[in-house]
Amino acid sequence: MLLPEKKSRREFLSLTAFSSAGILLSSSSFASAGFFASGPDSKVKGVQIGCITYSFRSMPGSIENLVGYCVKSGISAIELMGDAAEDFAGAPKNPMPWPPQGRPTMTPELQEKIKVYQKELARWRENTGFEKFEEIRKLFKKEGISIYAFKPNALNASNTDGEITYALKAAKALGANSVTVELPTDSAHSKRLGNLAEKQGVYIGYHAHLQATDTAWDTALEQSPYNSLNLDCGHYIAAGGKNTRETLLALIEAKHKRITSMHIKDRLNKEHGGKNMPWGQGDTPLKEILSLLRDKKYKIPASIELEYDIPAGSDAVAETRKCFEYAKSLLES
């Protein structure tokens, strides 16, 4: 028996003009058709649907590219990955390719290049200005797109206090109120991050994968009012065990004041294999999550994170657009 959510997706995809016209498979069609003449608007019924720019990792990833992808997919708010922003701002060039094309052989020469690069990058971060980040903010804003979170690879235990402070200041220059990072296993690091964040007035949103539980964030939250959740609803469900649809919704209600952003994707639960699925085909309670944000008026941006396999003939922009249209249909139903 199909879940109502899965049935509605099939009906939606069969009825929507976007799907029947094949527009989704041609990202350039959006701009040429003038659908977003005044800029995209992905706030639906008071819920800000956004996306993490990691969703576009299979495509060229300059800042200018990302602005275009957001416009064409209808997205008006984002969590910005750090690579494109730092490239735009003039950071040293990373010897590791992005997006990664397979796993390069870690030869001694490549390892040495990476060590040199990391030192150069740390020096650059500690001494750079933020004019270029302000310019990035203006480029997105010109198209009606805001940046609510920033995810640079500068918030780890191996990074200096100067690098972490740089990341927080860059977030402010971008217009974001939080940075995001993986939830540390060492509580000393989350305390360090919280202390530095408090000085800058920027939140640290901690992201969890399959280690997500109802209590996984408790220590970090107790350490600083600037420690918060970047809750990934799909990973939470895929972890299985005590993590259920019902406990996820209860967690959002209990912690909503400490959730600065969330990721939404559709994953099967552990018992069903945990795979990322096209929206409406997994076990993540997308309709219930979005309805909760809408009905409770929680001001939590819900970031599309495209992780399922892109079908032949499509691309990341088209699939992100599909996810947004699906989320919109759930919120308007």
Protein Blocks (a to p, Z undefined) as FASTA:
>chain_A
ZZfklmmmmmmmmmpmklmnommmmmklmmmnommmnopafbgghiacdddfklmmmpcc
bfklmmmmmmmnopabdcddfklmmmmnopacdfbdcddehjadddfklmmmmmmmmmmm
mmmmmmpcfklmmmmmmmmmmnopacfbdcddfkbfkbcfklmmmmmmmmmmnopabdcd
dddfblklmmmmmmmmmmnopacdddddflpcfklmmmmmmmpmkbccdddfklmmmngm
mlcfklmmmmmmmmmmmmfbdcddddddfknnopacdehiambdfklmmmmmmmnopacd
cddddfbdcdehiafklmmmmmmmmmmmmmmZZ
